[in-house]
Amino acid sequence: MAQNTEVVVIGGGYAGVMAANRLTQRDDVTVTLINPRPVFVHRIRLHQAVGGSQDMVVDYREVLAKGVRLVVDTAARIDAAEHSVVLEAGGAVGYDYLIYAVGSGSADPGVPGAAEFAYPIAGLEEAQRLWSVLDSAPATAAVTVVGAGALGIETAAELAEAGRTVTLVCGEVLGPYLHPRVRRPIAKRLAKLGVSVLEGPDARVTAVTHDAVRLGSGRKLPSGVTVWTAGFSVPDLALRSGLSTDALGRLLTDETLTSVDDVRIVAAGDSAAPSDLPLRMSCQAAGPLGAHAADTVLSRIAGEQPASINVGFFGLCVSLGRRAATVQLASKDDTANRFSIRGRLAVKIKESSYKGLLKHLADEARKPGSHTWPFKDDKRRQLLQAKRAEAPATAERAA
């Protein structure tokens, strides 16, 4: 009788759940998912938590295959030599293959007072804490949102639509990813909602206090509640476990998503850095990367050579309150272009993305191996060739 292959997935987000579900297509594979929470966090709805919405929490029974064993705990360390994951609560879970999908979270602000007085929103507990703070604050309290990426824009719009007085501090420019032509109508919508947008080199936060935000220009903004959305980071689990990472701590892999250190460890989602050319941290990439990570493991179990990743993008959906949105279109290599979708269609697209992401996971749980992704990035091969060609030249100059 053939022995089961034990596969452990660390992280129960979009990439981790997709990978765990996809692995169940083989009856001789036992899948264990390790996650610190007993519920799935629908991260792209976290900005709605500022209004008290609970739609970002989903029961795992709705998205996780029945054959996957859920261990509610935090991975403290990966012992690659022993093929095991040491748990914070004690004990360890052994594996034949490991999928590393620990995701991302709020970055260290690195600004005096920010860690103490500003409220991040990249995680469930952070979003719930912010809602509690806002619920207790006077309706007239000035709110400052720091960081003008998609999360910052969406949070500022959500708060303003709820009647809050909001200032969005961009640092440099509103929506760095956005094409200038697409940025203009988004700025117009924010202005209509009453959001004050501060851009330019002087709009950098240099300090945060309990009641104010200080900018590089020396200007002091009164702020009853300061929300921090500037930047994302990844857990340091790989680094602490002695595995090779990039500068941000993402696990370094080859193009099959296999760790450069260990053929039994495969990465997916925000915490993966294939060929040190990571894809944009996003739910858009998480699902395909999770599926591909599972395919890599299944190929190795079958004694086959895993395929290289080929994941493209379509753009970026940005909600601007509950009644408006913009879809920034992009090339498959994730370069934003001058085209966008606005109006009711954009709102429908954004709303459908909330349901669609969960449906992709649920469908994969029901029929493992069925998930596909239409967008492919054929330019990635060119980037890799250029990177490899540059490496010897760089080494020669250093010598």
Disulfide bonds with the S-S distance in Angstrom:
none
